Amino acid sequence: MKNALFMFLLAASTACHAQATARFPKDVVTFMERRDACDYFRGEVANVDDRKRLEDIIRKANSLCRGTDKQLAKLRKKYAENAAVTGGLKQYDDAINAPARN
């Protein structure tokens, strides 16, 4: 059931983005879909009381979110001259990943 919900949300997000991002390059659309799913699970962490479900959400968030800070920076640099893309990427936070431990 939990995986079905995740797949439904991902499909719904993808459908919404299909219209909104039709003018964006594929790498940007792929990033947006992944980051939106990441952000969804980041928001769910605070709303869960069940420890097993919380662990599942954290695992999914970590999987989806890992590396997106660097990917966002690269896309912003790559498409710096494309106003539509830079406008679309403006909605995303620059740094959501935990810094590396030394």
Sequence and secondary structure as in RCSB ss.txt:
>XXXX:A:sequence
MKNALFMFLLAASTACHAQATARFPKDVVTFMERRDACDYFRGEVANVDDRKRLEDIIRKANSLCRGTDKQLAKL
RKKYAENAAVTGGLKQYDDAINAPARN
>XXXX:A:secstr
 HHHHHHHHHHHHHHHHHHHTTTS HHHHHHHHHHHHHHHHHHHGGG   HHHHHHHHHHHHHHHTTHHHHHHHH
HHHTTT HHHHHHHTTS S  S     
